[in-house]
Amino acid sequence: MLSKSVPDRYLKYVSRLVVADSYEFLHEENKTFLRDASEFSTGINACSRSNREYIALNILKGNRIDVLDELEAILVEHKTNLAKAIQEIDIVEEKNIQYFDGFGIEPNILGTITGMILSQGDWRKPMIGFTQIDEKNLKISLRCSKLLAYDGIHFGNIIRKVAKSVGGNGGGRSIACGAYIPSNKKDEFINKLNQHLDGLI
């Protein structure tokens, strides 16, 4: 079904999208969230995003008694915050991009939210999220399908160039990147990024 949904030039990449490696920590108890490397890393990441790094450090040092309940509570809280944020998002479609105003979303989870929202939009376009850092500055996160990277598009380089042109800065990887720009430059940033991608997407 996936092969029938993508342009022919992407067919050779389809298997890379549906097959991936899965890792387990064999020293962790079986059938616990610490066993799966992905869940483990999500938990550690959630600790730092909630400014409770001491819990992550204790877990990493092998303390499974004193702070494990706290880690599970943080994971639940983290996933609840993500779910609530996603429910309130409206996607705006432009010619070459799609974006949402995530005002009220904590800057430290904007990238995660943007990646999740990507699955609700058009995979042929990058998804961009905006949120307010303070009265004068915005944080931007961009996520896109791996297929666009296979086309040779490096959004980290592109967002760096566009952000710099409006008085900000940015960068990152080809499929996951971000920027910081002045709040009053949002529309200009959107227009310039849209124009920059003409003929690439």
Beta strands, then each sheet from edge to edge (+ up, - down):
strand 1: 92-93
strand 2: 98-101
strand 3: 127-132
strand 4: 137-143
strand 5: 169-172
strand 6: 176-182
sheet 1: 1+ 2- 3- 4+ 6- 5+
end
